[in-house]
């Protein structure tokens, strides 16, 4: 799962999100599924739809931003909005937990959940059956929707198919293929739009990112603007990214000693992708071509890609982080030392 979007105070809406908001508001439907990879703004778009649905003075472009309803959403207290997220994300984004969940966590009976719990979904179903408090209908926002397990998703199915009264749903996902087919079939699907490089670069600069760093960040994240913003704010020296390929070929553990195993694994997968692209005559996506080592042949890279994918399934387990970093770097060095 990707990192939660940063909580901000009524940020200016990115232009590609504003355009999609107006487009979706012009269409009818009680349940939307917003799909696409991380970094394109699924959460922001979902929240804008919710704002507009509940706004007291909405326009074709979206919510007014200054009515009582908009303010209530901004301070996370709207009585007609139910937000379903993993509790870790709820805390990160400033959404309040239910009294029951907060009490269990405060009493140290359990840690905040990293998935959407079935009891939270049952509360959402009960919420959808209540009368609207402000008279503008109700809304349920689910993000990341793929963090529903099968039990949680099944608890939503009937309500999603036959919503009571005036409730609307928006499910936002960064891995829609993981959702149950029955969930996907009950929603109107919308694939997130990729902004062009110029739009993304201008937006990053409006967020305070230097133009040169904005270009490096967009390259490193495959052109995904919100991921690029997180990359730019991570404090990573662009020279480290440029030298990553050669450092892994040397087995330079010092370069990544402060990284998490998940960060290193994700970067190795990007490196492997780009080396495979070069082998088949395609352009690299995440690294500049001149920064890549010559590397091994396609067969060895394919085998490495499978090994990295296997490692991905257990990367969140509580292994010794230092040893895992050493293992990943050693594996990369062995692969990259091979001659095509």
Number of C-alpha atoms within 10 A of each C-alpha: 11 10 11 16 18 11 12 10 7 9 8 11 13 19 13 19 21 16 15 18 22 17 13 17 17 12 7 9 12 17 22 22 24 25 22 20 16 22 22 22 26 26 23 17 24 23 19 21 25 23 24 23 21 24 24 19 16 16 12 12 17 23 22 15 18 13 13 15 24 22 16 16 20 17 11 16 14 18 15 23 25 23 20 26 26 22 23 16 22 19 15 14 16 14 19 14 19 12 9 11 19 15 13 14 15 12 10 10 10 11 14 19 15 15 19 24 19 18 13 21 23 14 13 21 21 11 19 26 15 14 15 18 12 15 11 15 18 26 27 21 24 25 24 25 27 22 23 26 16 12 11 18 22 17 17 17 16 13 17 22 15 10 17 14 13 16 24 23 24 25 26 28 25 24 16 21 12 14 17 16 10 13 19 17 11 17 19 15 16 14 12 21 15 18 17 12 16 10 15 24 25 13 21 24 16 13 12 12 19 14 14 11 20 24 19 22 29 24 18 23 22 16 23 22 27 22 22 26 24 16 19 23 13 9 8 11 10 16 9 12 19 18 15 22 25 17 20 25 22 16 20 16 17 10 14 18 14 12 14 14 24 17 13 18 21 14 18 21 18 20 23 22 18 20 27 23 15 17 17 9 8 11 15 21 20 20 24 15 15 8 13 19 18 19 23 18 16 16 11 16 19 14 12 19 19 12 13 20 15 11 14 15 9 11 18 11 8 7 11 9 16 14 11 17 22 18 14 19 23 18 17 22 20 14 20 26 16 13 10 12
